[in-house]
Amino acid sequence: MKNTVIKFGSYGLLVAIIFFLLALWLGKGMSYSSQEILGYVTMIASLSFIFLGIKHYRDKVNNGIISLGKAFLIGVLISAFVGLGIAIADYLYTTVINPDFATEYLETSLETMKSTLPPEDFEAKKVELMQQMEDYGGSGFMAFIMFVTVVLIGLIISLVSGLILQRK
C-alpha cells in the first residue's frame, strides 16, 4: 500500500504543480472567477490519481480485492500528497511570484461588490471582507486553507472511488 500511495500521490503532486504553473502562464489577464475555475480543474485533475491509485492497488497489488476502508485510506493519503503540492505552489505564488496577490484580490473584490451592491450593503460587506483579509490573509494560512480544501475534495473522491472499486 505504501508504494502505491507514494507513487500515485507523487503523480498527483507533480500534476498539481505543473497545472498550477500552466495556469499562471496561460491565465494571465483572466478574471479571478475564471482563475478560480481553473484552480478547481487543477485540483480535480490532480485528485484523479486517487481513483487510479486505488484501482492499481486492487488490481496489481491485492489480487483484485479491496475493501471500502482500505480504498478510502489509500485515497485520503494520496489526496494529502496532492494537497501538499497545491499548498506549496500556493505559498510560493503568494510569497515569491506575486506577494501582492492578497491586496490585488481585495481591491478587485471590492470593485465588483461596489458595482453590484447597494451602498449600505457594500459598506457592511467591505468591513467584513477587510476583517477577513486581516484575520486570514497570511500566505501560510492561505496555503493551509488550500491544503484543507484539496483534502476535503479528496475525501469525497476517495469515498466515491472506494464505493465503485471495492471488491471482496
Steps between C-alpha positions, in 0.01 A plus 500: 500500500785736588655480152164559331430807715847644440489429125151636427528774762819621334332495159215709639743738670696551177184550294378755757821701478522476119134600454544783751798634305314460170203686646734785597643514151174454309277681748662842476230756444217265596245610756532368855183294456645333188826438684303346786328260259841413354622433855218255567571326168862465614386350832266248335760400238760449772258309721411263214806305614294388799283283276799380301699419815214303658442310177871424467519372856192283458599353163880480512589471869207341681380235248181684398371546856461821699272604784332837519709590805833418333396683183395804704831501690702480178295782351538726803876449508529576127288813548739613777787486248298701247396749768862544600596571138227759456574660837870532414418651161251740661749605767775561244260697283384727782848555647742493206321530165222746593536622859231765433237238415291554815487877445415462130229245579351726767494801266339299219242352736411843638462644150266216403298535821475879458349462154252228601386591852299794635724752686391397853550128425834575337632677810401208725653242264813714459560507875436125522734415210777725627475337845521154341806600298664636814418187700583242235707684239840347577663284233552210739136495604380529139721204407355304794147581381592371153638180655180446701281575197685246285490233770125555553433463128734198509291345781194513277686359200651229722160395628343491154803319355494250787133432446554445128816290528440290811507124448494224755 
